[in-house]
């Protein structure tokens, strides 16, 4: 290749690359409104964005994978934590995490009630942006998801909550189907609960659930309507505020921080399967 041919090739390649970049840029801008649900950018969302910047939340957290990695990515936080939980958490993070126990502690920012409400509105708008799967594996607050085609094996010999990952089929035990629901419900139960003894996360550990449920139902102070363990577990899923687990990090003002919509988002069959699985946690 002569010098002249090399120059022509370089210039042509640069022009073609620039043209492709321009086309992709214009196409991206064409879709921004739809992908970001721009029509949902309310004054509260705008003020919430200002709160995010005012308190330098990005110094510890990330959105869409961008920011610091000291604390969790908050891109989908409102899909995993309800408004009641987030409000109480922002008021006083020390009620939820202890620096010595959890080796982290979000500083109390002394946000006003309006700032908290606006920040949650902003984060909720962020959570509904079509980010096309980015980041591919965002940092979760607690818990971790597994591929949706797998769940832990729970055979007759062992009803333990963990085991080898095996594919689920329609013929499997309802308890295995229930563990599949446990892993893949939206939001996933694993985002807030552990099945390991003593491991309390955003929600209490589910290890020993059956034993605790029996004691709760037998207590005269129990305000719910369940008559047996299965009924208590079902009640906890569809009406989580019927009985409030003691502790500031689990409820506030008589309302459980557990998501309230599982009764609508899950089918009756899925709830039955989930109850069957949770009832194995002795």
C-alpha positions as CSV (number, residue, x, y, z in Angstrom):
1,X,0.0,0.0,0.0
2,X,1.4,3.4,-1.0
3,X,1.4,6.4,1.2
4,X,-1.4,7.9,-0.8
5,X,-3.5,4.8,-0.5
6,X,-2.8,4.7,3.3
7,X,-4.0,8.3,3.7
8,X,-7.1,7.6,1.7
9,X,-7.9,4.5,3.7
10,X,-7.3,6.3,7.0
11,X,-9.5,9.3,6.0
12,X,-12.3,7.1,4.6
13,X,-12.2,4.9,7.8
14,X,-12.4,7.9,10.0
15,X,-15.3,9.4,8.0
16,X,-17.2,6.1,8.1
17,X,-16.7,5.6,11.8
18,X,-17.7,9.2,12.5
19,X,-20.9,8.7,10.4
20,X,-21.8,5.5,12.3
21,X,-21.2,7.3,15.6
22,X,-23.4,10.2,14.5
23,X,-26.2,7.8,13.4
24,X,-26.1,5.9,16.7
25,X,-26.0,9.1,18.7
26,X,-29.0,10.5,16.9
27,X,-30.9,7.2,17.3
28,X,-30.1,7.1,21.0
29,X,-31.4,10.7,21.4
30,X,-34.5,9.6,19.5
31,X,-35.2,6.9,22.1
32,X,-34.3,8.7,25.3
33,X,-37.7,10.0,26.0
34,X,-39.3,6.6,25.7
35,X,-36.5,4.7,27.5
36,X,-36.4,7.1,30.4
37,X,-40.2,7.5,30.7
38,X,-39.6,11.3,30.4
39,X,-43.3,12.0,30.9
40,X,-42.9,10.7,34.5
41,X,-40.3,13.3,35.4
42,X,-42.4,15.3,37.9
43,X,-41.2,18.3,40.0
44,X,-40.7,15.8,42.8
45,X,-38.4,13.7,40.7
46,X,-36.4,16.8,39.7
47,X,-36.1,17.9,43.3
48,X,-35.1,14.4,44.3
49,X,-32.2,14.5,41.8
50,X,-31.1,17.8,43.4
51,X,-31.2,16.0,46.8
52,X,-29.0,13.2,45.4
53,X,-26.4,15.7,44.3
54,X,-26.7,17.9,47.4
55,X,-25.8,15.1,49.7
56,X,-23.2,13.6,47.4
57,X,-24.9,10.2,47.4
58,X,-22.8,9.3,44.4
59,X,-19.6,9.4,46.6
60,X,-20.7,6.0,48.0
61,X,-23.5,4.7,45.7
62,X,-23.9,4.1,42.0
63,X,-26.7,4.6,39.6
64,X,-26.6,2.5,36.4
65,X,-23.2,1.3,37.5
66,X,-21.8,4.8,37.6
67,X,-20.4,6.3,40.8
68,X,-18.5,5.0,43.8
69,X,-18.6,1.3,44.7
70,X,-18.3,1.7,48.5
71,X,-22.0,1.1,48.9
72,X,-24.7,-0.7,46.8
73,X,-25.9,0.3,43.4
74,X,-29.3,1.9,43.8
75,X,-30.6,1.7,40.2
76,X,-33.4,-0.7,41.2
77,X,-33.6,0.0,44.9
78,X,-37.3,0.8,44.9
79,X,-38.0,-2.6,43.3
80,X,-36.5,-4.3,46.4
81,X,-37.4,-1.9,49.2
82,X,-40.8,-0.2,49.7
83,X,-41.4,3.5,50.4
84,X,-42.0,2.8,54.1
85,X,-38.6,1.1,54.5
86,X,-36.7,3.7,52.5
87,X,-38.3,6.5,54.5
88,X,-37.4,5.0,57.9
89,X,-33.9,4.1,56.7
90,X,-33.2,7.6,55.5
91,X,-34.4,9.1,58.7
92,X,-32.0,7.1,60.8
93,X,-29.8,4.5,59.1
94,X,-28.3,3.5,62.4
95,X,-31.5,1.6,63.3
96,X,-30.8,-0.7,60.4
97,X,-27.1,-1.3,60.3
98,X,-24.5,-1.3,63.1
99,X,-20.9,-0.4,62.1
100,X,-19.3,-3.0,64.3
101,X,-21.7,-5.8,63.4
102,X,-22.2,-5.1,59.7
103,X,-18.9,-3.3,59.0
104,X,-20.7,-0.4,57.3
105,X,-22.8,2.4,58.4
106,X,-24.5,5.0,56.2
107,X,-24.1,8.4,57.8
108,X,-27.2,10.2,59.1
109,X,-27.8,13.1,56.7
110,X,-30.6,14.8,58.6
111,X,-32.8,15.0,55.5
112,X,-36.1,16.8,55.8
113,X,-39.3,14.8,55.3
114,X,-39.8,16.6,51.9
115,X,-36.2,15.7,50.8
116,X,-36.7,12.1,51.7
117,X,-40.0,12.0,49.8
118,X,-38.4,13.7,46.8
119,X,-35.4,11.4,46.8
120,X,-37.5,8.3,46.9
121,X,-39.5,9.7,43.9
122,X,-36.3,10.2,42.0
123,X,-35.0,6.7,42.8
124,X,-38.4,5.3,41.8
125,X,-38.1,7.1,38.4
126,X,-34.6,5.7,38.0
127,X,-35.8,2.2,38.8
128,X,-38.2,2.3,35.9
129,X,-35.7,3.6,33.3
130,X,-35.2,1.0,30.6
131,X,-31.4,0.5,31.2
132,X,-31.4,-2.5,28.8
133,X,-29.8,-4.7,31.4
134,X,-27.0,-2.3,32.5
135,X,-25.3,-2.8,34.8
136,X,-25.5,-6.5,34.1
137,X,-24.9,-7.5,37.7
138,X,-25.7,-4.5,39.9
139,X,-24.5,-4.6,43.5
140,X,-27.5,-5.8,45.6
141,X,-28.2,-4.3,49.1
142,X,-28.5,-7.9,50.5
143,X,-29.0,-11.3,49.0
144,X,-28.2,-12.5,45.5
145,X,-30.2,-13.9,42.7
146,X,-29.6,-17.2,40.9
147,X,-30.3,-18.0,37.3
148,X,-34.1,-18.3,36.9
149,X,-33.9,-21.8,35.5
150,X,-32.3,-23.2,38.6
151,X,-33.2,-23.6,42.3
152,X,-31.7,-25.4,45.2
153,X,-32.5,-29.1,45.5
154,X,-34.9,-30.0,48.3
155,X,-35.5,-33.8,48.2
156,X,-37.3,-36.1,50.6
157,X,-34.0,-36.8,52.4
158,X,-33.2,-33.2,53.1
159,X,-35.5,-30.2,53.3
160,X,-32.6,-27.9,53.9
161,X,-32.8,-24.5,52.2
162,X,-29.6,-24.9,50.3
163,X,-28.1,-27.5,48.1
164,X,-27.0,-28.4,44.7
165,X,-28.5,-26.3,41.9
166,X,-30.8,-28.5,39.7
167,X,-33.3,-27.6,37.0
168,X,-36.9,-27.4,38.0
169,X,-39.6,-29.3,36.1
170,X,-43.4,-29.4,36.4
171,X,-43.2,-32.8,38.0
172,X,-41.0,-31.7,40.9
173,X,-42.1,-31.5,44.5
174,X,-44.2,-28.4,45.3
175,X,-41.5,-27.4,47.8
176,X,-38.9,-27.2,45.0
177,X,-41.4,-25.1,43.0
178,X,-41.8,-22.9,46.1
179,X,-38.1,-22.4,46.3
180,X,-38.1,-21.3,42.7
181,X,-40.7,-18.7,43.6
182,X,-38.6,-17.7,46.6
183,X,-35.7,-17.0,44.3
184,X,-37.5,-15.4,41.4
185,X,-40.5,-13.4,42.8
186,X,-40.4,-9.7,42.2
187,X,-38.9,-8.5,44.4
188,X,-37.1,-11.7,45.2
189,X,-37.4,-12.9,48.8
190,X,-33.6,-13.4,48.9
191,X,-33.2,-9.6,48.6
192,X,-34.3,-9.2,52.2
193,X,-34.3,-12.6,53.9
194,X,-31.7,-15.3,54.6
195,X,-32.3,-18.9,55.4
196,X,-29.2,-19.2,57.5
197,X,-29.5,-19.1,61.3
198,X,-28.7,-15.7,62.9
199,X,-28.3,-13.9,59.5
200,X,-30.8,-11.1,59.7
201,X,-30.8,-8.7,56.7
202,X,-33.5,-6.2,55.8
203,X,-35.9,-8.8,57.0
204,X,-35.4,-11.4,59.7
205,X,-33.8,-14.7,58.9
206,X,-36.3,-17.4,57.9
207,X,-34.3,-20.2,59.5
208,X,-36.4,-21.7,62.2
209,X,-39.5,-20.1,60.8
210,X,-41.8,-23.0,61.7
211,X,-40.8,-23.0,65.3
212,X,-41.2,-19.2,65.6
213,X,-44.6,-19.3,63.9
214,X,-45.9,-21.9,66.3
215,X,-44.9,-19.7,69.3
216,X,-46.3,-16.6,67.7
217,X,-49.7,-18.2,67.0
218,X,-49.9,-19.6,70.5
219,X,-49.3,-16.3,72.1
220,X,-52.4,-14.4,73.4
221,X,-51.0,-11.2,72.0
222,X,-51.0,-12.5,68.4
223,X,-53.3,-10.2,66.5
224,X,-53.6,-12.2,63.2
225,X,-56.1,-14.7,62.1
226,X,-53.9,-17.7,61.3
227,X,-54.7,-21.0,63.0
228,X,-51.7,-23.0,61.9
229,X,-48.1,-22.6,60.6
230,X,-49.1,-22.7,57.0
231,X,-51.8,-20.1,57.6
232,X,-49.3,-17.8,59.4
233,X,-46.8,-18.1,56.5
234,X,-49.6,-17.3,54.0
235,X,-50.7,-14.4,56.1
236,X,-47.1,-13.1,56.3
237,X,-46.9,-13.1,52.5
238,X,-50.3,-11.5,51.5
239,X,-50.8,-9.3,54.6
240,X,-47.4,-8.7,56.2
241,X,-48.7,-6.0,58.6
242,X,-51.1,-8.5,60.3
243,X,-48.3,-9.4,62.6
244,X,-45.2,-7.1,63.1
245,X,-41.9,-8.7,63.9
246,X,-40.4,-6.7,66.8
247,X,-37.6,-4.3,65.7
248,X,-37.4,-0.8,64.3
249,X,-35.8,-2.1,61.1
250,X,-38.8,-4.3,60.2
251,X,-41.7,-1.9,60.6
252,X,-42.8,1.6,61.5
253,X,-46.2,3.2,62.5
254,X,-47.9,-0.2,62.4
255,X,-46.8,-1.0,58.8
256,X,-44.5,-3.8,57.9
257,X,-41.6,-2.9,55.6
258,X,-42.1,-6.1,53.7
259,X,-43.6,-5.4,50.2
260,X,-47.4,-5.4,50.3
261,X,-48.2,-6.6,46.8
262,X,-47.4,-10.3,46.7
263,X,-51.1,-11.2,46.9
264,X,-51.5,-9.6,43.5
265,X,-48.2,-10.3,41.8
266,X,-48.2,-14.0,42.7
267,X,-50.9,-16.5,41.7
268,X,-52.6,-18.7,44.3
269,X,-50.6,-21.7,43.1
270,X,-47.4,-19.8,43.5
271,X,-48.3,-18.7,47.0
272,X,-49.2,-22.4,47.9
273,X,-45.9,-23.5,46.5
274,X,-44.0,-20.8,48.5
275,X,-45.8,-21.7,51.7
276,X,-44.9,-25.4,51.1
277,X,-41.2,-24.4,50.8
278,X,-41.1,-22.1,53.7
279,X,-42.9,-24.6,55.9
280,X,-39.8,-26.8,55.5
281,X,-37.7,-24.3,57.4
282,X,-37.9,-25.9,60.8
